[in-house]
Amino acid sequence: MSLKNKPDASNNDVRVPGALMRAEIAEQPQRWRELVRNSREQIDAAAALITEGKPELIVMVARGSSDHAANYAQYLIHAVLGIPVALATPASVHPGAPQLRYPGALAIAISQSGRSPDLIATVESIRDGGTPVLSLTNNPGSPLAELASVAVDLSAGPELSVAATKTYTSSLLALVLIVLRAAGEEWAAIEPRVDLLADEAEAFLAAPAGYADARALLAGRERVIVVGRGVSMSSAREGALKLMETNAIAASGWSAADAIHGPLGQVTPGTVAIVLTGTALGRDSVIEFAEKAHALGADVLEVGGGVLPFAAAHITLPQVPMGGVPLLETIPLQQLALELAIERGLDPDSPAGLNKVTLTT
C-alpha cells in the first residue's frame, strides 16, 4: 500500500501524508493568540509563584521537545529575571532513590501530554520534598496538571501528528508570558506584542522569504547540523529533532559555543549547516561557526537576518524581541522537515517506530 493510500486509523478515511503536520504548523499563530486569551489567569498565578515565592533556583522538568523548551526557559529566565535555572534528571528517580530536595526552589514541568511515567515520578519526588510545582501541559486533565500547584493549559488544541509543532511553540510562548508577567510587564503591553508576533508568523507562512531555495538546498542531504546561541540553542535542537524524526537523517543541534569545537568534526563537504542568526546575543559565535563550516565545505543555510554573504540560501525573518525569536525561527525548520519528508516518500505524521506519547519508565 502506498503512503498516499494509507488509511487513517481513527476513521478509515484516506489521509494525505503530512496533512496533519501541515495543518498544525499553519494554525500556530492563532493558537498563540488563544493562549493569551484563554490562559491569562493561569499565567498570572504562575508568575505569582515567582514574584511571591521568590525562588532562589528554578528546576526544569521535561523530556524530548519539551526539554528544548526547558533550554529556552533556562536562558530566558536567567537573562530577564536573574534567577539560576537547572535541569532535572528524570532517569535518576527510581525505586529506592533518595528523595529529591531543592530548598528555596520552584519546579517548572513541561509536557505536551502530561503522562510520561518518568516525568510524573520526578515531579512527585520534587513535590514530596516540599518544592512547589508549576506545570505547562496541553492536557489540563493529565496526571502532571493534577500534581501541580499551578497548571497552565497550553490551549494548543488536539495535536495529532507525532511530530510536535504547535504544542512546542505554545510552550515557548507560555514561558515568555510567565517571565514577562513576573518581570512586571502589564497585559496591555504584552498582548499587542503577541499579536504582532502572530501577524509576522502568518505573513511568513503566506509568503516565506527564501524558503524555496532552502528546500532545494536540503533535498537529498543525509547530514545536517543546526546551530544557534542563547535562546536560539533550543531552536537548533528542536529543528534537528524534527529533521531526524520525520526524515530519518543524521541531524544534530548545538549551541554555537560548543559546535565550534567537537561537533565541527561532523562537517564534511556535502553537509548542510543551518545557522540561526536571529538572536543578537551570541550572534558573533554563530557567524564564527558558519565561517568555519563553510571553509570545511559545508553548504550554509542562514535562518535569520541575512548577515552571511557566503550562505548558499537564506530564510529571512523579521526582527522581533529576543524572547519571540525562537517562535518565529522554529516555523521554517518545521516546514522544511515536513516538505523534505514528503519528497522522500515518508509520512511525517507517522514516522516509523515513533509514538505521540513516549511512556518511558
Residue pairs with C-beta under 8 A, 6 or more apart in sequence:
3 17
3 345
3 346
3 347
4 14
4 16
4 17
5 14
6 14
6 15
6 17
6 347
7 13
7 14
7 15
8 14
8 15
15 349
17 341
17 342
17 346
17 347
17 348
17 349
18 338
18 339
18 341
18 342
18 347
18 348
18 349
19 349
20 160
20 161
20 349
21 161
21 163
21 165
21 246
21 334
21 338
21 348
21 349
22 338
24 159
24 160
24 161
24 165
24 166
25 165
25 166
25 205
25 331
25 334
25 335
25 338
26 205
27 157
27 166
28 165
28 166
28 169
28 170
28 201
28 331
29 197
29 198
29 199
29 201
29 202
29 205
30 198
31 155
31 156
31 157
31 166
31 169
31 170
32 169
32 170
32 173
32 194
32 197
32 198
32 201
32 327
33 194
33 195
33 198
34 155
35 154
35 155
35 156
35 170
35 173
35 174
35 177
36 177
36 190
36 191
36 194
38 153
38 155
39 152
39 153
39 154
39 155
39 174
40 187
42 150
42 151
42 152
42 153
43 152
43 174
43 177
43 178
43 181
44 181
45 150
46 134
46 150
46 152
46 178
46 181
47 178
47 179
47 181
47 182
48 150
49 55
49 106
49 132
49 134
49 149
49 150
50 58
50 81
50 83
50 106
50 178
50 182
51 182
53 106
53 132
55 83
55 104
55 105
55 106
56 83
56 84
56 104
56 105
57 83
57 84
57 85
57 86
57 102
57 104
57 105
57 106
58 73
58 77
58 83
58 84
58 85
58 86
58 105
58 106
58 107
58 108
59 85
59 86
59 87
59 88
59 102
59 105
59 106
59 107
59 108
59 126
59 131
60 70
60 73
60 74
60 85
60 86
60 87
60 88
60 107
60 108
60 109
60 110
61 70
61 88
61 90
61 107
61 108
61 109
61 110
61 119
61 122
61 123
61 126
62 69
62 70
62 87
62 109
62 110
62 111
62 119
63 90
63 111
63 116
63 118
63 119
63 358
63 360
64 164
64 241
64 358
65 112
65 164
65 167
65 168
65 171
65 238
65 241
66 110
66 111
66 112
66 168
66 171
67 87
67 110
68 168
68 234
68 235
68 237
68 238
68 241
69 110
69 136
69 168
69 171
69 172
69 175
69 234
70 87
70 108
70 110
71 87
71 233
71 234
71 237
72 172
72 175
72 231
72 234
72 326
73 85
73 108
73 110
73 175
73 179
74 85
74 87
75 230
75 231
75 233
75 234
76 175
76 176
76 179
76 231
76 322
76 323
77 83
77 85
77 179
78 84
78 85
79 230
79 231
79 281
79 322
80 179
80 180
80 183
80 323
81 179
81 182
81 183
88 100
88 107
88 122
88 126
89 122
90 118
90 119
90 121
90 122
91 118
93 100
93 118
93 121
93 122
93 125
94 121
97 125
99 125
99 128
99 129
100 122
100 125
100 126
100 129
100 131
101 129
101 130
101 131
102 126
102 129
102 131
103 130
105 131
106 131
106 132
106 133
106 134
107 123
107 126
107 127
107 131
107 132
107 133
107 134
108 133
108 134
108 135
108 136
108 175
109 119
109 122
109 123
109 133
109 134
109 135
109 136
109 137
109 144
109 147
109 148
110 135
110 136
110 137
110 171
111 119
111 135
111 136
111 137
111 142
111 144
112 137
112 138
112 139
112 154
112 159
112 164
112 167
112 168
112 171
113 137
113 138
113 139
113 142
113 356
113 357
114 120
114 135
114 137
114 138
114 139
114 142
114 143
114 144
114 145
115 139
115 142
115 143
115 144
115 357
115 359
116 357
116 358
116 359
116 360
117 359
117 360
117 361
118 360
118 361
119 144
120 143
120 144
120 147
123 133
123 135
123 144
123 147
123 148
124 147
126 133
127 133
127 147
132 149
133 147
133 148
133 149
134 148
134 149
134 150
134 151
134 152
134 178
135 144
135 145
135 147
135 148
135 150
135 151
135 152
136 152
136 154
136 171
136 174
136 175
137 144
137 145
137 151
137 152
137 153
137 154
138 153
138 154
138 155
138 156
138 159
138 167
138 170
139 145
140 151
140 153
144 151
145 151
145 153
152 174
152 178
154 167
154 170
154 171
154 174
155 170
156 166
156 167
156 170
157 166
159 165
159 166
159 167
159 356
160 349
160 356
161 348
161 349
162 245
162 349
162 350
162 351
162 354
162 355
162 356
163 242
163 245
163 246
163 334
163 337
163 348
163 349
163 351
165 334
168 238
168 330
169 327
169 330
169 331
172 234
172 326
172 327
172 330
173 194
173 327
176 323
176 324
177 190
177 194
179 323
180 190
180 323
181 187
181 190
193 321
193 324
196 320
197 320
197 324
197 327
197 328
200 317
200 318
200 320
200 328
201 327
201 328
201 331
203 318
204 317
204 318
204 328
204 331
204 332
205 331
208 315
208 332
208 335
209 314
209 315
209 316
209 317
210 313
210 314
210 315
210 316
211 315
211 332
211 335
211 336
213 312
213 313
213 314
214 301
214 303
214 313
214 314
214 315
214 332
214 336
215 336
215 339
215 340
216 313
217 272
217 299
217 301
217 312
217 313
218 224
218 272
218 301
218 336
218 340
219 340
219 343
221 249
221 270
221 271
221 272
222 249
222 250
223 249
223 250
223 251
223 266
223 268
223 270
223 271
223 272
224 240
224 243
224 249
224 250
224 251
224 252
224 271
224 272
224 273
224 274
225 240
225 251
225 252
225 253
225 254
225 259
225 263
225 266
225 267
225 271
225 272
225 273
225 274
225 293
225 298
226 235
226 236
226 237
226 239
226 240
226 243
226 251
226 252
226 253
226 254
226 273
226 274
226 275
226 276
226 333
227 236
227 253
227 254
227 255
227 256
227 259
227 273
227 274
227 275
227 276
227 286
227 289
227 290
228 234
228 235
228 236
228 253
228 255
228 256
228 275
228 276
228 279
228 282
228 286
228 329
229 255
229 256
229 257
229 276
229 279
229 281
229 282
229 283
229 285
229 286
230 279
230 281
230 282
230 322
231 279
231 322
231 323
231 325
231 326
232 276
232 278
232 279
232 282
232 286
232 325
232 326
232 329
233 253
233 254
233 255
234 326
235 253
235 276
235 325
235 326
235 329
235 330
235 333
236 253
236 254
236 255
236 274
236 276
237 253
237 254
238 253
238 330
238 333
239 251
239 253
239 274
239 330
239 333
239 334
239 337
240 251
240 252
240 253
241 251
241 253
242 333
242 334
242 337
243 249
243 251
243 333
243 336
243 337
243 340
244 250
244 251
245 337
245 351
245 354
246 337
246 338
246 340
246 341
246 346
246 348
246 351
247 337
247 340
247 341
247 344
247 346
247 348
248 346
248 351
248 352
252 263
252 266
254 263
256 275
256 282
256 285
256 286
256 288
256 289
257 282
257 285
259 289
260 285
260 288
260 289
260 292
264 289
264 292
264 293
264 296
267 273
267 292
267 293
267 296
267 297
267 298
268 296
268 297
268 298
269 296
269 297
269 298
270 297
270 299
271 293
271 296
271 297
271 298
271 299
272 298
272 299
272 300
272 301
273 289
273 290
273 293
273 294
273 298
273 299
273 300
273 301
274 301
274 303
274 333
275 286
275 287
275 289
275 290
275 293
275 300
275 301
275 302
275 303
275 304
275 308
275 311
276 286
276 303
276 304
276 329
277 283
277 286
277 287
277 302
277 303
277 304
277 305
277 306
277 307
277 308
278 303
278 304
278 305
278 317
278 319
278 320
278 325
278 328
278 329
279 304
279 322
279 325
280 322
281 322
283 307
287 307
287 308
290 300
290 302
290 308
290 310
290 311
291 310
293 300
294 300
294 310
299 312
299 313
300 308
300 310
300 311
300 312
301 311
301 312
301 313
301 314
301 315
302 308
302 311
302 313
302 314
302 315
303 314
303 315
303 317
303 329
303 332
303 333
304 315
304 316
304 317
304 329
305 316
305 317
305 319
306 314
306 316
308 314
315 332
317 325
317 328
317 329
317 332
318 328
320 328
337 348
338 348
341 347
341 348
341 351
342 348
